[in-house]
Amino acid sequence: MINDEIRAKEVRLVGAEGEQIGIKPIREALQMAIDLNLDLVNVAPQAKPPVCRIMDYGKFRYETQKKEKEARKNQKIVDLKEVWFRANIEEHDYQTKFRNVIKFLGEGDKVKCSVRFRGREITHASIGQKILERVKTEVEEIAVVERQPKLEGRSMIMILAPKAQ
């Protein structure tokens, strides 16, 4: 809340330079802010009495938005990419999919490796387990296993996360 929106009878006032002015009636605090051509901003409305500060509110909002934008720019969004393997996958197909796993981990994304079983393949779940174990051993230098291989319905799923540098 700023200026006329503040409804308290008296406020603890902080000056434009951060100095403590003391407890003042709201009208006097507002007049001091107007005299300095600044705004009266309620910075701690839950305090007794509320704490108000004399500042340039427009400049304050601009700087806050700038800091938030900078924080968002430096933030890395981690996606979960999924790579499907089959129980009876050929070596070349495995290598192609494995290159995708390496690429996704290199970009900083998590990878969900899944082996999908069709028809009666589900009776040989150990084949899928071997495929995921092979992926796990081949990426152990660049990734950690976040979730061990586990059978869920007709799929066996393992989640890999890139190691922190």
Phi and psi in degrees as GROMACS dihedral restraints (atoms count N, CA, C in turn):
[ dihedral_restraints ]
;  ai    aj    ak    al  type     phi  dphi    fc
    3     4     5     6     1  -131.6    20    10
    4     5     6     7     1   153.4    20    10
    6     7     8     9     1    45.8    20    10
    7     8     9    10     1  -114.3    20    10
    9    10    11    12     1   -72.8    20    10
   10    11    12    13     1   -10.9    20    10
   12    13    14    15     1   -75.5    20    10
   13    14    15    16     1   -17.2    20    10
   15    16    17    18     1   -75.4    20    10
   16    17    18    19     1   125.7    20    10
   18    19    20    21     1  -107.1    20    10
   19    20    21    22     1     1.4    20    10
   21    22    23    24     1   -73.5    20    10
   22    23    24    25     1   154.1    20    10
   24    25    26    27     1   -76.6    20    10
   25    26    27    28     1   -39.7    20    10
   27    28    29    30     1  -140.1    20    10
   28    29    30    31     1   153.8    20    10
   30    31    32    33     1  -134.3    20    10
   31    32    33    34     1   154.2    20    10
   33    34    35    36     1   -85.6    20    10
   34    35    36    37     1   119.9    20    10
   36    37    38    39     1  -101.7    20    10
   37    38    39    40     1   134.3    20    10
   39    40    41    42     1  -116.4    20    10
   40    41    42    43     1   131.1    20    10
   42    43    44    45     1   -73.7    20    10
   43    44    45    46     1   178.2    20    10
   45    46    47    48     1   -65.8    20    10
   46    47    48    49     1   -29.3    20    10
   48    49    50    51     1   -93.2    20    10
   49    50    51    52     1     3.8    20    10
   51    52    53    54     1    93.5    20    10
   52    53    54    55     1     5.5    20    10
   54    55    56    57     1   -81.7    20    10
   55    56    57    58     1   145.3    20    10
   57    58    59    60     1   -76.8    20    10
   58    59    60    61     1   123.7    20    10
   60    61    62    63     1   -97.6    20    10
   61    62    63    64     1   -34.0    20    10
   63    64    65    66     1   118.3    20    10
   64    65    66    67     1  -171.0    20    10
   66    67    68    69     1   -86.0    20    10
   67    68    69    70     1   124.3    20    10
   69    70    71    72     1  -132.0    20    10
   70    71    72    73     1   152.3    20    10
   72    73    74    75     1   -64.3    20    10
   73    74    75    76     1   150.5    20    10
   75    76    77    78     1   -59.2    20    10
   76    77    78    79     1   -39.0    20    10
   78    79    80    81     1   -63.6    20    10
   79    80    81    82     1   -42.7    20    10
   81    82    83    84     1   -66.3    20    10
   82    83    84    85     1   -41.6    20    10
   84    85    86    87     1   -64.0    20    10
   85    86    87    88     1   -42.4    20    10
   87    88    89    90     1   -64.9    20    10
   88    89    90    91     1   -39.7    20    10
   90    91    92    93     1   -65.5    20    10
   91    92    93    94     1   -38.4    20    10
   93    94    95    96     1   -62.3    20    10
   94    95    96    97     1   -40.6    20    10
   96    97    98    99     1   -66.0    20    10
   97    98    99   100     1   -41.9    20    10
   99   100   101   102     1   -64.9    20    10
  100   101   102   103     1   -40.1    20    10
  102   103   104   105     1   -61.5    20    10
  103   104   105   106     1   -35.1    20    10
  105   106   107   108     1   -86.4    20    10
  106   107   108   109     1     0.4    20    10
  108   109   110   111     1    60.7    20    10
  109   110   111   112     1    39.8    20    10
  111   112   113   114     1  -127.9    20    10
  112   113   114   115     1  -177.1    20    10
  114   115   116   117     1  -108.7    20    10
  115   116   117   118     1   154.3    20    10
  117   118   119   120     1  -100.4    20    10
  118   119   120   121     1   115.7    20    10
  120   121   122   123     1  -116.2    20    10
  121   122   123   124     1   129.1    20    10
  123   124   125   126     1   -80.4    20    10
  124   125   126   127     1   107.8    20    10
  126   127   128   129     1   -96.1    20    10
  127   128   129   130     1   -19.8    20    10
  129   130   131   132     1  -141.9    20    10
  130   131   132   133     1    80.7    20    10
  132   133   134   135     1   -69.7    20    10
  133   134   135   136     1   -21.1    20    10
  135   136   137   138     1   -82.2    20    10
  136   137   138   139     1   -13.5    20    10
  138   139   140   141     1   -72.3    20    10
  139   140   141   142     1   159.7    20    10
  141   142   143   144     1  -118.2    20    10
  142   143   144   145     1   110.6    20    10
  144   145   146   147     1   -72.9    20    10
  145   146   147   148     1   163.0    20    10
  147   148   149   150     1   -58.5    20    10
  148   149   150   151     1   145.9    20    10
  150   151   152   153     1   -95.2    20    10
  151   152   153   154     1   126.1    20    10
  153   154   155   156     1  -121.7    20    10
  154   155   156   157     1   149.1    20    10
  156   157   158   159     1  -128.4    20    10
  157   158   159   160     1   143.0    20    10
  159   160   161   162     1   -89.9    20    10
  160   161   162   163     1   118.5    20    10
  162   163   164   165     1  -157.9    20    10
  163   164   165   166     1   168.1    20    10
  165   166   167   168     1   -85.7    20    10
  166   167   168   169     1   102.7    20    10
  168   169   170   171     1   -65.7    20    10
  169   170   171   172     1   -39.2    20    10
  171   172   173   174     1   -61.1    20    10
  172   173   174   175     1   -44.8    20    10
  174   175   176   177     1   -65.4    20    10
  175   176   177   178     1   -39.9    20    10
  177   178   179   180     1   -61.0    20    10
  178   179   180   181     1   -47.2    20    10
  180   181   182   183     1   -63.4    20    10
  181   182   183   184     1   -41.4    20    10
  183   184   185   186     1   -60.3    20    10
  184   185   186   187     1   -47.3    20    10
  186   187   188   189     1   -66.0    20    10
  187   188   189   190     1   -37.1    20    10
  189   190   191   192     1   -64.0    20    10
  190   191   192   193     1   -45.4    20    10
  192   193   194   195     1   -63.2    20    10
  193   194   195   196     1   -37.4    20    10
  195   196   197   198     1   -64.7    20    10
  196   197   198   199     1   -42.4    20    10
  198   199   200   201     1   -64.5    20    10
  199   200   201   202     1   -42.5    20    10
  201   202   203   204     1   -63.5    20    10
  202   203   204   205     1   -41.0    20    10
  204   205   206   207     1   -64.1    20    10
  205   206   207   208     1   -41.8    20    10
  207   208   209   210     1   -64.1    20    10
  208   209   210   211     1   -40.0    20    10
  210   211   212   213     1   -65.4    20    10
  211   212   213   214     1   -40.1    20    10
  213   214   215   216     1   -66.0    20    10
  214   215   216   217     1   -36.0    20    10
  216   217   218   219     1   -66.9    20    10
  217   218   219   220     1   -35.9    20    10
  219   220   221   222     1   -83.8    20    10
  220   221   222   223     1    -2.5    20    10
  222   223   224   225     1   -86.8    20    10
  223   224   225   226     1   136.3    20    10
  225   226   227   228     1  -103.0    20    10
  226   227   228   229     1   121.4    20    10
  228   229   230   231     1   -87.2    20    10
  229   230   231   232     1   122.6    20    10
  231   232   233   234     1   -92.9    20    10
  232   233   234   235     1   119.5    20    10
  234   235   236   237     1   -95.0    20    10
  235   236   237   238     1   159.6    20    10
  237   238   239   240     1  -108.1    20    10
  238   239   240   241     1   108.3    20    10
  240   241   242   243     1   -95.2    20    10
  241   242   243   244     1   148.3    20    10
  243   244   245   246     1  -120.3    20    10
  244   245   246   247     1   135.1    20    10
  246   247   248   249     1  -123.9    20    10
  247   248   249   250     1   123.6    20    10
  249   250   251   252     1   -94.5    20    10
  250   251   252   253     1   133.6    20    10
  252   253   254   255     1  -115.3    20    10
  253   254   255   256     1   160.2    20    10
  255   256   257   258     1  -111.5    20    10
  256   257   258   259     1   158.0    20    10
  258   259   260   261     1   -65.4    20    10
  259   260   261   262     1   -36.4    20    10
  261   262   263   264     1  -109.0    20    10
  262   263   264   265     1    52.3    20    10
  264   265   266   267     1   -78.3    20    10
  265   266   267   268     1   141.6    20    10
  267   268   269   270     1   -81.7    20    10
  268   269   270   271     1   161.4    20    10
  270   271   272   273     1   -61.0    20    10
  271   272   273   274     1   -44.5    20    10
  273   274   275   276     1   -64.6    20    10
  274   275   276   277     1   -41.6    20    10
  276   277   278   279     1   -62.8    20    10
  277   278   279   280     1   -40.4    20    10
  279   280   281   282     1   -60.7    20    10
  280   281   282   283     1   -45.6    20    10
  282   283   284   285     1   -62.7    20    10
  283   284   285   286     1   -40.1    20    10
  285   286   287   288     1   -62.7    20    10
  286   287   288   289     1   -47.0    20    10
  288   289   290   291     1   -68.6    20    10
  289   290   291   292     1   -35.5    20    10
  291   292   293   294     1   -64.8    20    10
  292   293   294   295     1   -37.6    20    10
  294   295   296   297     1   -61.1    20    10
  295   296   297   298     1   -37.8    20    10
  297   298   299   300     1   -64.0    20    10
  298   299   300   301     1   -41.1    20    10
  300   301   302   303     1   -58.7    20    10
  301   302   303   304     1   -46.9    20    10
  303   304   305   306     1   -61.0    20    10
  304   305   306   307     1   -43.3    20    10
  306   307   308   309     1   -63.0    20    10
  307   308   309   310     1   -46.0    20    10
  309   310   311   312     1   -63.8    20    10
  310   311   312   313     1   -42.3    20    10
  312   313   314   315     1   -64.4    20    10
  313   314   315   316     1   -37.5    20    10
  315   316   317   318     1   -64.4    20    10
  316   317   318   319     1   -30.2    20    10
  318   319   320   321     1   -81.3    20    10
  319   320   321   322     1    -3.8    20    10
  321   322   323   324     1    91.0    20    10
  322   323   324   325     1    12.0    20    10
  324   325   326   327     1   -95.1    20    10
  325   326   327   328     1   154.4    20    10
  327   328   329   330     1   -80.0    20    10
  328   329   330   331     1   153.6    20    10
  330   331   332   333     1  -126.8    20    10
  331   332   333   334     1   129.9    20    10
  333   334   335   336     1  -103.0    20    10
  334   335   336   337     1   109.2    20    10
  336   337   338   339     1   -93.2    20    10
  337   338   339   340     1   125.0    20    10
  339   340   341   342     1  -126.6    20    10
  340   341   342   343     1   140.4    20    10
  342   343   344   345     1  -112.2    20    10
  343   344   345   346     1   118.8    20    10
  345   346   347   348     1   -98.3    20    10
  346   347   348   349     1   129.3    20    10
  348   349   350   351     1  -103.3    20    10
  349   350   351   352     1   135.3    20    10
  351   352   353   354     1  -119.5    20    10
  352   353   354   355     1   141.3    20    10
  354   355   356   357     1    60.3    20    10
  355   356   357   358     1  -128.2    20    10
  357   358   359   360     1   -84.7    20    10
  358   359   360   361     1     2.7    20    10
  360   361   362   363     1   -60.2    20    10
  361   362   363   364     1   -26.2    20    10
  363   364   365   366     1   -61.4    20    10
  364   365   366   367     1   -24.3    20    10
  366   367   368   369     1   -71.1    20    10
  367   368   369   370     1   -16.0    20    10
  369   370   371   372     1  -113.1    20    10
  370   371   372   373     1    55.9    20    10
  372   373   374   375     1   -62.9    20    10
  373   374   375   376     1   -23.0    20    10
  375   376   377   378     1   -63.6    20    10
  376   377   378   379     1   -27.5    20    10
  378   379   380   381     1   -64.9    20    10
  379   380   381   382     1   -45.6    20    10
  381   382   383   384     1   -63.3    20    10
  382   383   384   385     1   -38.6    20    10
  384   385   386   387     1   -60.5    20    10
  385   386   387   388     1   -42.4    20    10
  387   388   389   390     1   -64.4    20    10
  388   389   390   391     1   -39.4    20    10
  390   391   392   393     1   -63.0    20    10
  391   392   393   394     1   -46.7    20    10
  393   394   395   396     1   -68.6    20    10
  394   395   396   397     1   -35.4    20    10
  396   397   398   399     1   -63.9    20    10
  397   398   399   400     1   -38.1    20    10
  399   400   401   402     1   -63.8    20    10
  400   401   402   403     1   -44.4    20    10
  402   403   404   405     1   -60.0    20    10
  403   404   405   406     1   -44.5    20    10
  405   406   407   408     1   -60.2    20    10
  406   407   408   409     1   -45.2    20    10
  408   409   410   411     1   -69.6    20    10
  409   410   411   412     1   -32.4    20    10
  411   412   413   414     1   -77.0    20    10
  412   413   414   415     1   -20.0    20    10
  414   415   416   417     1  -110.5    20    10
  415   416   417   418     1    12.0    20    10
  417   418   419   420     1   -64.8    20    10
  418   419   420   421     1   -20.8    20    10
  420   421   422   423     1   -75.8    20    10
  421   422   423   424     1   -29.7    20    10
  423   424   425   426     1  -111.6    20    10
  424   425   426   427     1    -7.8    20    10
  426   427   428   429     1  -142.8    20    10
  427   428   429   430     1   157.8    20    10
  429   430   431   432     1  -116.6    20    10
  430   431   432   433     1   149.3    20    10
  432   433   434   435     1   -83.7    20    10
  433   434   435   436     1   114.5    20    10
  435   436   437   438     1   -83.4    20    10
  436   437   438   439     1   -32.4    20    10
  438   439   440   441     1  -141.1    20    10
  439   440   441   442     1   122.5    20    10
  441   442   443   444     1   -64.0    20    10
  442   443   444   445     1   155.8    20    10
  444   445   446   447     1   -57.1    20    10
  445   446   447   448     1   130.1    20    10
  447   448   449   450     1  -144.6    20    10
  448   449   450   451     1   137.3    20    10
  450   451   452   453     1   -81.6    20    10
  451   452   453   454     1   124.1    20    10
  453   454   455   456     1  -130.1    20    10
  454   455   456   457     1   104.1    20    10
  456   457   458   459     1    66.7    20    10
  457   458   459   460     1  -121.8    20    10
  459   460   461   462     1  -101.0    20    10
  460   461   462   463     1    15.5    20    10
  462   463   464   465     1  -128.3    20    10
  463   464   465   466     1   147.7    20    10
  465   466   467   468     1  -110.9    20    10
  466   467   468   469     1   126.3    20    10
  468   469   470   471     1  -121.1    20    10
  469   470   471   472     1   139.5    20    10
  471   472   473   474     1  -137.4    20    10
  472   473   474   475     1   138.6    20    10
  474   475   476   477     1  -114.7    20    10
  475   476   477   478     1   130.3    20    10
  477   478   479   480     1  -113.2    20    10
  478   479   480   481     1   142.9    20    10
  480   481   482   483     1  -125.2    20    10
  481   482   483   484     1   144.5    20    10
  483   484   485   486     1   -67.5    20    10
  484   485   486   487     1   145.5    20    10
  486   487   488   489     1   -71.0    20    10
  487   488   489   490     1   143.0    20    10
  489   490   491   492     1   -73.1    20    10
  490   491   492   493     1   133.6    20    10
